[in-house]
Amino acid sequence: MGKGDRYNEIIHSCIDVFARTNYEKATTALLAQEAGLAEGTLYKYFSSKKELFLECFRFIANQLIDRYNLIYEANEDRPLESLKAVAQSYLDFVKENPGMRRFLAFLLNNVFDEDFFKELKGFMDLNREAAERLVVRAIEKGELRKKVDPRVMAWFFVGGYYTLILMTEMEEEIVQDPEFLEKFMGSVFE
């Protein structure tokens, strides 16, 4: 079936269920009920609970990637600004979307599942590669020291996504400071 408004409503509803209950406890009956569907109708959209879960992750990942692409376009000649803006965009996203934040945290803690791992790795690789390209360009432009290892810096940058989830979940007050990321990024990159 096509991906229209109803499809998005189902995805949003299921993200909320997975975030509240976790993957194991979220039965297809509960997922369908929360989405306002009969259980059998859920299978018209998704072949299995796992496929639904993975589609929920893809939905979140695509939202983030769309945000990042806008940032890359707006800061085309300013790689360091792109990195800072991506970090801020991610923090804003996890603060504004607690269900999606919890969903991502659950996925991170369940990489022992081969399918979950594959999806997460694809997303992380895409983000790490983009960050690495930006770090290389920032070094070339003299925005970062030449001694910086672009791959290591990119891994720390992308790994920070989950630190921001944890800090937000634990209600760490510092993430509410509007200057939080600017202070952090300034100490790392300058």
LINVENNOR-V501827 format. One record per backbone hydrogen bond with DSSP energy under -1.0 kcal/mol. NH is the residue of the N-H (numbers start at 1). CO is the residue of the C=O. Records with the same first field share a line. If there is no record, write none. Layout:
BEGIN
NH=CO  CO
END
This chain:
BEGIN
4=2
8=4
9=5
10=6
11=7
12=8
13=9
14=10
15=11
16=12
17=13
18=14
19=15
20=16
21=17
22=18
26=22
27=25
31=27
32=28
33=29
34=30
35=31
36=33
37=32
42=38
44=41
45=42
46=42
52=48
53=49
54=50
55=51
56=52
57=53
58=54
59=55
60=56
61=57
62=58
63=59
64=60
65=61
66=62
67=63
68=64
69=65
70=66
71=67
72=68
73=69
74=70
75=71
78=75
82=78
83=79
84=80
85=81
86=82
87=83
88=84
89=85
90=86
91=87
92=88
93=89
94=90
95=91
96=92
97=93
101=97
102=98
103=99
104=100
105=101
106=102
107=103
108=104
109=105
110=107
113=110
117=113
118=114
119=115
120=116
121=117
122=118
123=119
124=120
125=121
126=122
127=123
128=124
129=125
130=126
131=127
132=128
133=129
134=130
135=131
136=132
137=133
138=134
139=135
140=136
141=137
142=139
143=138
144=138
148=145
153=149
154=150
155=151
156=152
157=153
158=154
159=155
160=156
161=158
162=159
164=160
165=161
166=162
167=163
168=164
169=165
170=166
171=168
172=167
175=172
176=173
177=174
180=177
183=179
184=180
185=181
186=182
187=183
188=184
189=185
190=186
END
